[in-house]
Amino acid sequence: MPTFPMNLRRVAASLASVRLALIVLILGVTATAARAEDGQWYLGEVRLLPHATAPKNWMACNGQTLSIAQNSALFSLLSTTFGGDGVRTFALPNLGPVKLAEGELRYYILVSGIYPSAN
């Protein structure tokens, strides 16, 4: 394996970061969670985000079970499609992370936002 001077290693590391940023941009996930706080995203919308933890108003799509009583609007959209008993509980989709050479992206679902209209 060739040996590179330190400045070339830094350039290579920077290029890797730029590559990840371009992938994120191409996937359309450059918007921040602040957009959801402004009410511009729809309840139940699933996004691939470059965050290790869920931003405000989002939950990771890890198949976890939620209370219908505490999340009735989201339940009305998802029902028991991904699990739950349909009486007290329902589940979020279980979507694993997308692994990239430069890091990983994770799926999150918006749990507080605009309720989508039927139109």
N, C-alpha and C positions, 0 to 999 in steps of 0.2 A: 504494500500500500504506500502511495507517495506521501512524503512529509511536506506539509504546507507551513509557511511562516505564519505567525500569530495573526497578522492583519488579514491574511486570506481566510483564516478560520473564522474571524469575526464577520467578514463579508459573507461567507457561506452560511453562517448562522443567521445573519440578517436576511439573506435571500430566502431561507427557510421560513422565516416569519412573514415575509412579504408573500410568499407562495400560499401560506395558510390564509392570510388576509384576502388574497384574490379568490381562493376557493370559497371562503365565507361570503364574499361579495357576489360571486357567481350564483351561489345557492340562495341568495336573497335574504340573508340573515343579518345584514349589517344594521338594521334598525335596533334601537335599544328598547329596553323594557319601559322607558319613560313614555313611549308611544302608547303602550297599553294603559298607563296611568292617565293619559289624556283621553281615554275612551275610544281610541281609533281602531282597536282590534276587536275581533269577535270572540265571544265566549266559546270555548271549546276548540279554538284555533290551535293547531299544533305547529310548532316551529322548531327548526334545528338551530340551536344557538351555541356559541362558543363559550359558555359559562360552566364552571364546575359546580355551582350551586344555583338553585332556581332564583331568578329575579323576582321582585315584588309582583304579586298577582299571578304568578306562574307556578306550576308544580311539575316535577320531573315525571316523565311517562315511564314509570317503573312497575306498572301493574298494581299499584296500591289500592286498597279498598277505602272508599269514602262513605260517609254518612249521607243518606238521601235527605234527611231533615236539615242538615247544614249546607247542602249543595243541591237544592231542588232544581234550580235552573239548569245547572250542568247535567244533572240526571235526566232532565227532560230531553236533552240532546243526545246523550250517550246510551241511556237506558241500561240494560244489562249486556250490551254488546261485548264487553270485555270482562264480564264476570260480576259477581255479587248476587245477592238473593232477590233483589228487586223489591223488597219490602222495607228493609232497613239500610241496605248497602248496595253500592255499585262499584265497579272498578274502572280505573284509568287504563289506557292501552299500555302494554309492556313493550317498549321500543328500546332496544339497546343502543349504546353509543356508536357513533360512526368514527372508526379509528383511522387516522391519517398519519403519515410519516411525521408530520410536524405537531401532532397533538390529537385531540378528539373533540367532536361536536356531540351534543346531547339533545334529545327531543324533550320539549317542554310543552305543556298544554295550558292555555290561558283559563284561569278559574274565576276571573272577575273582569268582565268587559261588556261590550254591546251584545245584546241577545239578537241573533240573526233573524231577519224577517223571512217570511215564506215567499216573498216576491223574488 
